[in-house]
Amino acid sequence: MATKSILKDVNIKNKRSAKKFVDALENASGKTSKTVVYSRTVTELKGDDIKKYFGDKKWQDTQD
């Protein structure tokens, strides 16, 4: 899931919107996400591992 979607502000302005929001939360509470099967090798990189993975390459802006 994208981070932006879980950090979004929700403004509830009336009882009807509040009921719809609660109904949506209750409907989603029992559901689980689908298992993802990767078709290629996956490597998770964090922190300094990213620099090690790419080496000392300097990226240049192509819009000079």
Biopython code that builds the backbone (N, CA, C, O; Angstrom):
import numpy as np
from Bio.PDB.StructureBuilder import StructureBuilder

atoms = [
    (1, "MET", "N", (0.845, -1.160, 0.000)),
    (1, "MET", "CA", (0.000, 0.000, 0.000)),
    (1, "MET", "C", (0.899, 1.233, 0.000)),
    (1, "MET", "O", (1.950, 1.257, 0.640)),
    (2, "ALA", "N", (0.474, 2.222, -0.710)),
    (2, "ALA", "CA", (1.234, 3.456, -0.741)),
    (2, "ALA", "C", (1.112, 4.185, 0.590)),
    (2, "ALA", "O", (0.051, 4.199, 1.214)),
    (3, "THR", "N", (2.215, 4.787, 1.008)),
    (3, "THR", "CA", (2.222, 5.501, 2.285)),
    (3, "THR", "C", (1.250, 6.666, 2.275)),
    (3, "THR", "O", (0.600, 6.942, 3.284)),
    (4, "LYS", "N", (1.145, 7.348, 1.149)),
    (4, "LYS", "CA", (0.273, 8.514, 1.082)),
    (4, "LYS", "C", (-1.168, 8.161, 1.427)),
    (4, "LYS", "O", (-1.867, 8.957, 2.054)),
    (5, "SER", "N", (-1.615, 6.988, 1.029)),
    (5, "SER", "CA", (-3.004, 6.616, 1.270)),
    (5, "SER", "C", (-3.299, 6.358, 2.747)),
    (5, "SER", "O", (-4.441, 6.521, 3.177)),
    (6, "ILE", "N", (-2.298, 5.958, 3.532)),
    (6, "ILE", "CA", (-2.567, 5.719, 4.957)),
    (6, "ILE", "C", (-2.326, 6.958, 5.807)),
    (6, "ILE", "O", (-2.659, 6.968, 6.992)),
    (7, "LEU", "N", (-1.755, 8.002, 5.220)),
    (7, "LEU", "CA", (-1.507, 9.244, 5.955)),
    (7, "LEU", "C", (-2.491, 10.349, 5.577)),
    (7, "LEU", "O", (-2.323, 11.496, 5.992)),
    (8, "LYS", "N", (-3.494, 10.021, 4.810)),
    (8, "LYS", "CA", (-4.449, 11.009, 4.310)),
    (8, "LYS", "C", (-5.375, 11.489, 5.423)),
    (8, "LYS", "O", (-5.839, 10.695, 6.241)),
    (9, "ASP", "N", (-5.637, 12.792, 5.447)),
    (9, "ASP", "CA", (-6.589, 13.360, 6.402)),
    (9, "ASP", "C", (-8.008, 13.044, 5.946)),
    (9, "ASP", "O", (-8.305, 13.071, 4.752)),
    (10, "VAL", "N", (-8.879, 12.745, 6.903)),
    (10, "VAL", "CA", (-10.281, 12.470, 6.600)),
    (10, "VAL", "C", (-11.116, 13.492, 7.343)),
    (10, "VAL", "O", (-11.051, 13.593, 8.568)),
    (11, "ASN", "N", (-11.909, 14.258, 6.585)),
    (11, "ASN", "CA", (-12.784, 15.263, 7.190)),
    (11, "ASN", "C", (-14.217, 14.760, 7.134)),
    (11, "ASN", "O", (-14.772, 14.559, 6.053)),
    (12, "ILE", "N", (-14.812, 14.557, 8.300)),
    (12, "ILE", "CA", (-16.189, 14.084, 8.387)),
    (12, "ILE", "C", (-17.047, 15.268, 8.796)),
    (12, "ILE", "O", (-16.889, 15.826, 9.882)),
    (13, "LYS", "N", (-17.967, 15.642, 7.897)),
    (13, "LYS", "CA", (-18.721, 16.874, 8.107)),
    (13, "LYS", "C", (-20.159, 16.659, 8.563)),
    (13, "LYS", "O", (-20.817, 17.601, 9.004)),
    (14, "ASN", "N", (-20.658, 15.407, 8.458)),
    (14, "ASN", "CA", (-22.036, 15.168, 8.885)),
    (14, "ASN", "C", (-22.200, 13.704, 9.308)),
    (14, "ASN", "O", (-21.296, 12.886, 9.138)),
    (15, "LYS", "N", (-23.377, 13.397, 9.863)),
    (15, "LYS", "CA", (-23.631, 12.050, 10.377)),
    (15, "LYS", "C", (-23.623, 11.003, 9.264)),
    (15, "LYS", "O", (-23.163, 9.881, 9.474)),
    (16, "ARG", "N", (-24.121, 11.357, 8.101)),
    (16, "ARG", "CA", (-24.160, 10.405, 6.986)),
    (16, "ARG", "C", (-22.738, 9.999, 6.578)),
    (16, "ARG", "O", (-22.462, 8.820, 6.355)),
    (17, "SER", "N", (-21.848, 10.977, 6.483)),
    (17, "SER", "CA", (-20.454, 10.677, 6.139)),
    (17, "SER", "C", (-19.794, 9.840, 7.235)),
    (17, "SER", "O", (-19.009, 8.939, 6.941)),
    (18, "ALA", "N", (-20.110, 10.133, 8.488)),
    (18, "ALA", "CA", (-19.539, 9.375, 9.601)),
    (18, "ALA", "C", (-19.999, 7.922, 9.538)),
    (18, "ALA", "O", (-19.201, 7.008, 9.748)),
    (19, "LYS", "N", (-21.283, 7.706, 9.248)),
    (19, "LYS", "CA", (-21.796, 6.338, 9.153)),
    (19, "LYS", "C", (-21.137, 5.589, 8.003)),
    (19, "LYS", "O", (-20.770, 4.425, 8.161)),
    (20, "LYS", "N", (-20.981, 6.238, 6.845)),
    (20, "LYS", "CA", (-20.329, 5.593, 5.698)),
    (20, "LYS", "C", (-18.884, 5.224, 6.037)),
    (20, "LYS", "O", (-18.407, 4.153, 5.663)),
    (21, "PHE", "N", (-18.201, 6.108, 6.739)),
    (21, "PHE", "CA", (-16.815, 5.856, 7.114)),
    (21, "PHE", "C", (-16.714, 4.662, 8.069)),
    (21, "PHE", "O", (-15.862, 3.793, 7.887)),
    (22, "VAL", "N", (-17.566, 4.619, 9.067)),
    (22, "VAL", "CA", (-17.567, 3.512, 10.029)),
    (22, "VAL", "C", (-17.932, 2.205, 9.330)),
    (22, "VAL", "O", (-17.328, 1.166, 9.596)),
    (23, "ASP", "N", (-18.916, 2.256, 8.442)),
    (23, "ASP", "CA", (-19.297, 1.049, 7.690)),
    (23, "ASP", "C", (-18.129, 0.536, 6.852)),
    (23, "ASP", "O", (-17.897, -0.671, 6.785)),
    (24, "ALA", "N", (-17.397, 1.441, 6.217)),
    (24, "ALA", "CA", (-16.245, 1.044, 5.396)),
    (24, "ALA", "C", (-15.160, 0.408, 6.257)),
    (24, "ALA", "O", (-14.560, -0.591, 5.861)),
    (25, "LEU", "N", (-14.903, 0.982, 7.435)),
    (25, "LEU", "CA", (-13.898, 0.418, 8.345)),
    (25, "LEU", "C", (-14.316, -0.970, 8.830)),
    (25, "LEU", "O", (-13.500, -1.891, 8.871)),
    (26, "GLU", "N", (-15.578, -1.115, 9.194)),
    (26, "GLU", "CA", (-16.069, -2.416, 9.663)),
    (26, "GLU", "C", (-16.028, -3.451, 8.543)),
    (26, "GLU", "O", (-15.714, -4.615, 8.790)),
    (27, "ASN", "N", (-16.337, -3.043, 7.329)),
    (27, "ASN", "CA", (-16.306, -3.955, 6.187)),
    (27, "ASN", "C", (-14.870, -4.423, 5.895)),
    (27, "ASN", "O", (-14.652, -5.576, 5.525)),
    (28, "ALA", "N", (-13.914, -3.533, 6.062)),
    (28, "ALA", "CA", (-12.524, -3.858, 5.756)),
    (28, "ALA", "C", (-11.826, -4.608, 6.889)),
    (28, "ALA", "O", (-10.780, -5.217, 6.668)),
    (29, "SER", "N", (-12.380, -4.574, 8.077)),
    (29, "SER", "CA", (-11.681, -5.138, 9.238)),
    (29, "SER", "C", (-11.441, -6.641, 9.140)),
    (29, "SER", "O", (-10.426, -7.128, 9.636)),
    (30, "GLY", "N", (-12.330, -7.373, 8.527)),
    (30, "GLY", "CA", (-12.172, -8.818, 8.463)),
    (30, "GLY", "C", (-11.424, -9.308, 7.237)),
    (30, "GLY", "O", (-11.201, -10.510, 7.094)),
    (31, "LYS", "N", (-11.034, -8.411, 6.356)),
    (31, "LYS", "CA", (-10.393, -8.808, 5.105)),
    (31, "LYS", "C", (-8.878, -8.787, 5.229)),
    (31, "LYS", "O", (-8.304, -7.962, 5.939)),
    (32, "THR", "N", (-8.257, -9.702, 4.532)),
    (32, "THR", "CA", (-6.794, -9.745, 4.512)),
    (32, "THR", "C", (-6.308, -9.463, 3.097)),
    (32, "THR", "O", (-7.051, -9.608, 2.126)),
    (33, "SER", "N", (-5.057, -9.061, 3.003)),
    (33, "SER", "CA", (-4.497, -8.774, 1.687)),
    (33, "SER", "C", (-4.091, -10.067, 0.993)),
    (33, "SER", "O", (-3.915, -11.103, 1.634)),
    (34, "LYS", "N", (-3.946, -9.993, -0.320)),
    (34, "LYS", "CA", (-3.540, -11.156, -1.099)),
    (34, "LYS", "C", (-2.042, -11.388, -0.913)),
    (34, "LYS", "O", (-1.272, -10.441, -0.749)),
    (35, "THR", "N", (-1.644, -12.646, -0.941)),
    (35, "THR", "CA", (-0.232, -12.991, -0.859)),
    (35, "THR", "C", (0.425, -12.703, -2.201)),
    (35, "THR", "O", (-0.095, -13.083, -3.250)),
    (36, "VAL", "N", (1.559, -12.035, -2.160)),
    (36, "VAL", "CA", (2.276, -11.686, -3.379)),
    (36, "VAL", "C", (3.356, -12.728, -3.632)),
    (36, "VAL", "O", (4.144, -13.048, -2.742)),
    (37, "VAL", "N", (3.386, -13.249, -4.843)),
    (37, "VAL", "CA", (4.413, -14.196, -5.242)),
    (37, "VAL", "C", (5.306, -13.484, -6.248)),
    (37, "VAL", "O", (4.846, -13.087, -7.318)),
    (38, "TYR", "N", (6.571, -13.322, -5.912)),
    (38, "TYR", "CA", (7.508, -12.619, -6.780)),
    (38, "TYR", "C", (7.981, -13.542, -7.896)),
    (38, "TYR", "O", (8.302, -14.707, -7.661)),
    (39, "SER", "N", (8.020, -13.008, -9.104)),
    (39, "SER", "CA", (8.477, -13.807, -10.234)),
    (39, "SER", "C", (9.973, -13.620, -10.483)),
    (39, "SER", "O", (10.552, -14.294, -11.335)),
    (40, "ARG", "N", (10.591, -12.718, -9.750)),
    (40, "ARG", "CA", (12.021, -12.460, -9.884)),
    (40, "ARG", "C", (12.647, -12.404, -8.489)),
    (40, "ARG", "O", (11.948, -12.313, -7.480)),
    (41, "THR", "N", (13.964, -12.461, -8.457)),
    (41, "THR", "CA", (14.677, -12.383, -7.186)),
    (41, "THR", "C", (14.512, -10.977, -6.602)),
    (41, "THR", "O", (14.627, -9.980, -7.315)),
    (42, "VAL", "N", (14.246, -10.915, -5.328)),
    (42, "VAL", "CA", (14.022, -9.636, -4.656)),
    (42, "VAL", "C", (15.082, -9.450, -3.580)),
    (42, "VAL", "O", (15.371, -10.366, -2.810)),
    (43, "THR", "N", (15.663, -8.241, -3.536)),
    (43, "THR", "CA", (16.632, -7.899, -2.505)),
    (43, "THR", "C", (16.152, -6.643, -1.798)),
    (43, "THR", "O", (15.904, -5.623, -2.440)),
    (44, "GLU", "N", (16.020, -6.709, -0.489)),
    (44, "GLU", "CA", (15.588, -5.548, 0.274)),
    (44, "GLU", "C", (16.825, -4.824, 0.792)),
    (44, "GLU", "O", (17.678, -5.416, 1.453)),
    (45, "LEU", "N", (16.908, -3.532, 0.479)),
    (45, "LEU", "CA", (18.051, -2.728, 0.897)),
    (45, "LEU", "C", (17.579, -1.624, 1.827)),
    (45, "LEU", "O", (16.548, -0.996, 1.585)),
    (46, "LYS", "N", (18.331, -1.390, 2.885)),
    (46, "LYS", "CA", (18.004, -0.329, 3.832)),
    (46, "LYS", "C", (19.261, 0.466, 4.150)),
    (46, "LYS", "O", (20.363, -0.081, 4.179)),
    (47, "GLY", "N", (19.089, 1.742, 4.385)),
    (47, "GLY", "CA", (20.173, 2.607, 4.851)),
    (47, "GLY", "C", (21.413, 2.572, 3.990)),
    (47, "GLY", "O", (21.345, 2.778, 2.779)),
    (48, "ASP", "N", (22.551, 2.310, 4.618)),
    (48, "ASP", "CA", (23.838, 2.329, 3.927)),
    (48, "ASP", "C", (23.978, 1.203, 2.911)),
    (48, "ASP", "O", (24.831, 1.277, 2.027)),
    (49, "ASP", "N", (23.163, 0.169, 3.021)),
    (49, "ASP", "CA", (23.220, -0.923, 2.046)),
    (49, "ASP", "C", (22.900, -0.425, 0.639)),
    (49, "ASP", "O", (23.392, -0.982, -0.343)),
    (50, "ILE", "N", (22.078, 0.621, 0.535)),
    (50, "ILE", "CA", (21.742, 1.183, -0.773)),
    (50, "ILE", "C", (22.989, 1.751, -1.431)),
    (50, "ILE", "O", (23.234, 1.520, -2.616)),
    (51, "LYS", "N", (23.777, 2.493, -0.664)),
    (51, "LYS", "CA", (25.020, 3.064, -1.201)),
    (51, "LYS", "C", (25.984, 1.958, -1.605)),
    (51, "LYS", "O", (26.639, 2.054, -2.642)),
    (52, "LYS", "N", (26.076, 0.917, -0.799)),
    (52, "LYS", "CA", (26.966, -0.199, -1.121)),
    (52, "LYS", "C", (26.510, -0.904, -2.401)),
    (52, "LYS", "O", (27.336, -1.318, -3.214)),
    (53, "TYR", "N", (25.209, -1.036, -2.574)),
    (53, "TYR", "CA", (24.657, -1.731, -3.726)),
    (53, "TYR", "C", (24.973, -0.997, -5.031)),
    (53, "TYR", "O", (25.345, -1.615, -6.028)),
    (54, "PHE", "N", (24.818, 0.333, -5.010)),
    (54, "PHE", "CA", (25.048, 1.124, -6.214)),
    (54, "PHE", "C", (26.482, 1.598, -6.354)),
    (54, "PHE", "O", (26.867, 2.074, -7.421)),
    (55, "GLY", "N", (27.272, 1.482, -5.314)),
    (55, "GLY", "CA", (28.663, 1.915, -5.378)),
    (55, "GLY", "C", (28.788, 3.422, -5.255)),
    (55, "GLY", "O", (27.899, 4.089, -4.726)),
    (56, "ASP", "N", (29.897, 3.951, -5.747)),
    (56, "ASP", "CA", (30.160, 5.389, -5.636)),
    (56, "ASP", "C", (29.736, 6.147, -6.884)),
    (56, "ASP", "O", (30.342, 7.166, -7.214)),
    (57, "LYS", "N", (28.729, 5.684, -7.574)),
    (57, "LYS", "CA", (28.258, 6.354, -8.783)),
    (57, "LYS", "C", (27.645, 7.700, -8.428)),
    (57, "LYS", "O", (26.881, 7.817, -7.470)),
    (58, "LYS", "N", (27.985, 8.699, -9.204)),
    (58, "LYS", "CA", (27.395, 10.032, -9.023)),
    (58, "LYS", "C", (26.342, 10.210, -10.112)),
    (58, "LYS", "O", (26.649, 10.109, -11.300)),
    (59, "TRP", "N", (25.130, 10.469, -9.715)),
    (59, "TRP", "CA", (24.034, 10.633, -10.668)),
    (59, "TRP", "C", (23.997, 12.079, -11.109)),
    (59, "TRP", "O", (24.078, 12.984, -10.278)),
    (60, "GLN", "N", (23.876, 12.311, -12.407)),
    (60, "GLN", "CA", (23.830, 13.659, -12.955)),
    (60, "GLN", "C", (22.428, 13.951, -13.449)),
    (60, "GLN", "O", (21.730, 13.076, -13.962)),
    (61, "ASP", "N", (22.035, 15.200, -13.282)),
    (61, "ASP", "CA", (20.737, 15.644, -13.772)),
    (61, "ASP", "C", (20.844, 15.781, -15.288)),
    (61, "ASP", "O", (21.734, 16.473, -15.785)),
    (62, "THR", "N", (19.957, 15.137, -16.018)),
    (62, "THR", "CA", (20.026, 15.155, -17.483)),
    (62, "THR", "C", (19.370, 16.398, -18.071)),
    (62, "THR", "O", (19.321, 16.544, -19.293)),
    (63, "GLN", "N", (18.868, 17.290, -17.237)),
    (63, "GLN", "CA", (18.190, 18.477, -17.730)),
    (63, "GLN", "C", (19.042, 19.727, -17.584)),
    (63, "GLN", "O", (18.529, 20.788, -17.228)),
    (64, "ASP", "N", (20.353, 19.613, -17.856)),
    (64, "ASP", "CA", (21.251, 20.772, -17.758)),
    (64, "ASP", "C", (21.028, 21.738, -18.889)),
    (64, "ASP", "O", (21.697, 22.769, -18.962)),
]
sb = StructureBuilder()
sb.init_structure("model")
sb.init_model(0)
sb.init_chain("A")
sb.init_seg("    ")
for serial, (resi, resn, name, xyz) in enumerate(atoms, 1):
    if name == "N":
        sb.init_residue(resn, " ", resi, " ")
    sb.init_atom(name, np.array(xyz, "f"), 0.0, 1.0, " ", f" {name:<3s}", serial, name[0])
structure = sb.get_structure()
